[in-house]
Amino acid sequence: MSEGGLRFTRTILPSGAVIVTEAMSEVRSVSIGLWFDVGSRDEPEEIAGTSHFLEHLLFKGTPSRSAKDIADAFDAVGGDVNAFTGKEYTCYYARVLDDDLGMAFDVLSDMVTSSSLDSQELESERNVILEEIAMHEDAPDELVHDLFYRAMWDGHPLGRPVLGFNETVGAVSRDQLEGYWRERYSAPNLVVAAAGNLDHDRIVELVADRFSEGVDGRKTLRAGIAPRPIRGVNVHRRPTEQAHIVMGTQGLHRSHEDRYVLAALDTVLGGGMSSRLFQEVREKRGLAYAVYSYSSMFADTGTFAVYAGTTPQNAHTVMDIITTELASVAANGITPQELERAKGHLRGALVLSSEDPGSRMNRLGRQQLALGEIMSLDELIARFEALEIEDLKRVAEEILGAGSPHITVVGPFDEDAFGSYAA
């Protein structure tokens, strides 16, 4: 089955693999990504971190290519190759000149279908990931977000860190890794997204040759119970120079009809230099270098949160300001001027990112995996332009006015230092 849109084309193969491309005749490069509908939330608890472990291992060679051969293939043409793992997907991607697309797909597909999972390389990479976990633990401005998810969704797979834990990464066997890989990295879970100077039919042929109907595996289904948010205050004592604070609540799932409203609300609150939080915390009072809001959306739930890093003696003041601003928006909404700035910010960000094939490839892959549909740039902009001030007031009341936020703090504090914020 093939579809034509304003600029994108989509084909669904009998094997279940989906190919979606966007032609950009004005460039000489192509970005291509192999997206698998599997991430850290899909792992059994005893092998947490396996999706990310595999992301590393699949670069370590196949029967026909060593790890150096893979690196040499892209270095020889000035291309880039990399991968990333999220809570609900894993992507292996490359950017090359248009003439080198065949090589890029051949190497990427060889990696994800025929990796050797060499035992020596496995042990070496296990140590690398354990070092990565240790490095993450030493970066409190990053760690605080994982701790926030872990506390808010305690006991649910979405609460676990993508990297996994020392004990699970340290214990997972080669057989467990291979079983997970063979079961999950299958055609029904695959989206191949590409953008640049390309021919859609040629990419379809490449994918069909590599991912045939006979490929084993099962499609990822997430039909379990969505996690229920746990409210409270969690303090993690560390000898840091700053207090790292996340204050958040339940947000929206990724296909929710109000996701565009929430994006605008996020922009107003903490999405840029003119946002309320940036102005109140940093510009007017000089209490933080970094302060921002963000929204995370998953298949069945989401979060809306604010991060700030400040000196320990200013932590309570910053938290009070954030609490006041969130309550003000929930109770009173935003101004027409703020709405227009948010629309302009979102429109500009979309257009500027569309000039890069890598950004377009990412948008195609994420939309196809998350929603099963692709919206053009004009359609996305139209969604934002249609927003009314009452929309933001309604969503602010629902999300920000639903009770006290969950709070996670990393810094030199006692466990009960912020007890007054507990609901």
Secondary structure, DSSP 8 states (H G I E B T S, - for coil): -EEE-SSEEEEE-TTS-EEEEEE-TT-SEEEEEEEES--GGGS-GGGTTHHHHHHHHTTSEETTEEHHHHHHHHHTTT-EEEEEE-SS-EEEEEEEEGGGHHHHHHHHHHHHHH----HHHHHHHHHHHHHHHHHHHT-HHHHHHHHHHHHHTTTSGGGS-TT--HHHHHH--HHHHHHHHHHHSSGGGEEEEEEES--HHHHHHHHHHHS-TT---------S-------SEEEEE---SSEEEEEEEE---TT-TTHHHHHHHHHHHHSSTTSHHIIIIIITT---SEEEEEEEE-SS-EEEEEEEEE-GGGHHHHHHHHHHHHHHHHHH---HHHHHHHHHHHHHHHHHHTTSHHHHHHHHHHHHHHHS----HHHHHHHHHT--HHHHHHHHHHHHTSS--EEEEEES--TTTTGGG--
